[in-house]
Amino acid sequence: MKFALLLIGLCAVGALAQYDPTTAMTSLWYSKTAYCDASDISSWGCTTCDHFPGFRLQGVYTNGSFDAQGYTGVAADGTIVVAFRGSSNIPNWIADLSFKQVPYDACSGCEVHWGFYQVYLELSNSILADVRQLVAANPSATVLVTGHSLGAAVSMHAAVDIMNKIAPSSLMLYNFGEPRVGNPAFAAWAASILPQGKQFRVTHAKDPVPHLPPMSWGFLHCPHELWYDNNGDSSYSDCSDSASAEDPNCSDSTIPIDIDDHLLYLGVCTGCSDCSSGQPTEHYKVHLPTSTNDKLRVTKE
C-alpha cells in the first residue's frame, strides 16, 4: 500500500513538474532588486544589479502615496522582466493590512483586496505602456513577472493585466510570500487567464503573509503553490492546489506566525542587500485573526 501511494504521489508531482527552481532563484533576485533605491536601479548600479550583467533597463516606477515601486527591462537572454517591490516596513504593513474587497470589473463576480489593487493601479499605465513597447520590439520573448510580499500581490495583478491587454506569446509568474489577492471568483478567473503551468506561488515554512487576508473572510489564492518547509532551496512540496481550493497539506498545514520566514526565501534574504547573515535583526510574531471580530496583531518578541 505504501509503495502504491508513493507511486501515486510521484505521478502527481510529475504532472506538475513544470516549476523550475533555477528560474525561481533568478526571479527572487529580480524581486530583491526591486527593493533597492530607485536611483540605483535607474543607473543599474544597485547592490543586486551585478547578478544581471547585460540587463537593459526600460523604466523604474514609484508612487509615494502607496510606497509602491517596480521596474521593467530586458535580460541578457531576451526575457522581458517586470518586477515589484514589497513593503519597506513589513511588520507595520502587516499590522495595518486592510481586508476590504472591491469589485474587479474584468470578470463577473470577482472582488479583490482594495489596497493591493490600488497599488497596482498607481503604476499600471506606465508599466503597461513600457511592456507593450518591449513586447512589440521582442514579439517572441517571454515576459517574467515577479515580486515578493506586497510586490507579489501587485505582480499577480500585473500578470493578468498583461495577458488580458497585451497578450504576449509567453508569460511566467513567479512570486514569493504572496498574500491572498481576491475572492474565489477572481482566483478561478486569474487561473484561466494565466498560462497553465506558468504561474508559481512560492511559500516558505511558517510565513504568515500567504495566509492573509484569511480564507474565512472570502479570499482564496490562485494556484500553483510550491512550499519550502525549510530554509534552503533544494527541497520543496509541489502542492496539489487548484482554482477552487488550496492544498491543506502545504503552507496551510502550519500555524503561520513567524515574520522571519517571510524575510528569507530559497535561503536568501528578500531585501536589496546580499544579507550574508540571511536573517532579520529583529524578531516579530503575527497573531492571526480567528473571526471577523478579531484583529490582526504583530508583536515584537
N, C-alpha and C positions, 0 to 999 in steps of 0.2 A: 504493500500500500504506500509506504513512504517513497519507494522508488517511482511508483506511478505518479504520485503528487509532484515529485521533483521534476519528472519529465514534463508534466503539465506546466509547471512553473517556468521551466526553461523555454518551452514553446511560447508561453505568453510573453516572456522577456524578448525572445527573438522577434516576435511580431511587432514589438515596439522599439526595436533596436536601431532606430534612426538617430537617436541622440548621439552627439559627438562630443566627448569630453574635451577634445582639443579645441573645438570651436567654442565650447563653453568657457574655457580658460581665456581664450582670446577676447571673447565678449566681456568677461569680467574686467579685463584690463582696459577695454574701451569704457566700461562703466566707471572704473576708478578715475580715468582721465577726466570724465565729466565733473568730478568733484574738485578739480584744480581751478585756480583763479582764471577768470575769463580772459584776462590779458595774456596769461601764459599759454592758454590754449590757442589764442589767436596768433601767437608767434610760433606755435608748436615747439615751445621751449619748456613745457611743464615737466614735472618730476617723472611722470609715466610716459611721456611722449617718445622717449628713446626706445620704447618697446615697439614702435611702429615707424621704422625708417621708410621714407618714401611716401608717407601719408600726405595726401593733398587736401588741405582743409577747404571746405566750402563756406561754412558760416558758423558763428557762435551766437547763441540766442539766450538772452537773460530777461527776467522780469522781476522788478523789485517788489511788487505787491504780493506775490506768492513765493518769492525767493526761488524761482524756477530757473533752470539753466540746462542747455543742451547744445549739441554741435552736430554738424554733418561734414562728410568728406568722402574721399575715395582712397581705399587702402592700396598698397603696392600691388596686390594681386587682383585689383579691379573691383573688389567688393565695395558697394556704397554703404557707408556706416551712418546710422542715426542713433545717437546716444544721449541719455538723460541723467542728470544728477539727482540723487536723493536729497533728503533734508540735511541742512548743515548742522542742525541740532536735533538729533534723533530722539533723545528722551523727551524733550519739550514737544516735538512734533507728535509723538505717540500720545502724550498726555492731553494734547489739545485736539486729538482726532475727532472729527465730527462724523456722525453716521447718517447724515441726511441724504436721501435719494431724490433724484430729479429725473424727469423723462428724458430718454435718449431718442431723438427723432428718427434715426436711421432704421430702426426696427420696431415693429409693433409690440407693445407691452414691455419694452426694455426700459429699465431705470438704472442709473449709475450714481456712484458716490459724487456728490456735488463738488467737493474740494478737488479731487483728482481731475475731474473733467475741466474745471476752471483753470487749473494749472496748464493742462494741455492746450485749451483754447487760447490762452495768453500767448502761446508760442506757435500755434498751428499754422497761421497764414504764412509766416516767413519760412518755416520748415517745409511745408508742402510745396511752396514755390521753388525752393532750392532742390528738393528731392525730385520734383518734376523735371527740372533742368538737368540734373545729373542722370536721371533715367533716360531722358531724350538723347543725351550725349553718349550713354553707355547702355543701349537697349537690351543687351543680353546679360547685364551684370545682376548679381544677387544683391538685394537690399537686406542688410543686417540691422535689426532694431534691438536695442538693449538698454538696460538700466537697472539700478539697484534701489530697493526700498520705495520711496515716493517716486523715484525715477522709473522703477519697474511698472508702477501703475500708469504713469504717463506713457511709457513705451507700449503698453497694451493699446491705449487709445490711438497712439500714432500708427501702430501696425495695422489696425483695422481701417483707419482713415486712409492710409497709403494704398492698401489693397482696394478700397472702395472707390477712391477718387483718381488714382494714378495707375493701378493695376500693373505693377512691374512683372516681368516674366518669371521672377523668382524672389521670394521673400522668406527670411528666417527671423523668428523672435526668440531670443534667449534673454531671460531676465532672472533676477536674484532677489529673494526676500520680498516678493510682491504681495501687497495687501489685496484683499478682495475688491474688485473694481465695480461690479454691478450685480443685478439680481439674476436669477436662473435664466430668464428670457435673454438677457444680454450675454450670459456665458454661452448659451446654445447658439445664439446668432454669431458671436465672435468666433466660435469654433467652426462654424460653417463658412465664414469669410476667410479665415486664415488658411494657408495651405496645409493639408493634412500631413502630419509628421514633421512639420517645420516650426512648431511653436513649443517652447520648453520653459517650464517654470521651475527653477532650481530653488530648493529649500534646504535649510541647514538645521539639524538637531532640534533644539527647543526654541528656535527663533519665534518670538511672539507675533511679529508683523504679518506673516501669512495667515494668521487666524483672525485678523481684523479687517473690516468690521465682522462681527460674529455671523455665522450662518443662521443662527436663530433669529437674527434681525433682518433676514431677507436677502443675504448676499451669498454668492457662490463663485468659486474660481472656475475659470476656463481651463481645460486640460492643455498640456500634459505635464504632470509633476515628476521631478527627479529629486529624491530625498537623500541627502548625505547625512547619515546619522553618525557623524564622526567629524574630526577637524582636518581631514585630508581631502585629497582629490581623486582617489583611486577606487573607492568603494561606495556604491550608491544603490538605492532601490528604484527600479523602473516602475513607477506606480500605475495601478490599474484604475485611473480616474476616467471620467467621461464628461460629455457635455451636460449631463444631468446629475452627476454625483461625484464627490471627491472620494479618494481612496482612504478608508478609515485606518488602513494599516501603514500609512506613511506618516507625514508630519502630523496629521490629525490624531495619531495614536498617542501623542505626547501631552504633557501639561506644559504649555509653552510660556515660560516665564523669564527667559534669560536673554537680555539685550546683547550680551557678549556674543551669542550665537548669530545675532543679526549683523554684527560688525566683522565677521570672519566667514568668508566663503571660499571653498576649494583650497583651504589652507592659506589664504591671502586676505589681509585686511582690506576693507572695502573703500577706504579713504584715498585721497590723492597720493599720499606718500607711499613709499615702499613698506613702511611699518614692519621693520625686521622682527620686532617682538611679537607681532601678529595678534595682539590683544589690546583692548582699550585700557586706559589707566584707571577708569572709574567703573564700578560695577553697579548695575541697576537691575531691578526685578520689576516685572509687569504683573499687575493683578487684573485679570480679565473680568469683564462684567458677566454675571451669571443670569441676569434678567434685564429687561428694558428699564427697570427701576434702579439698577445698579450702575456704578460709574467705573470707568477705566481709570486705574491709578498706576503711577510709576513712582517707585521709591528707590532711593539710593541706599545701598547696603553698606 
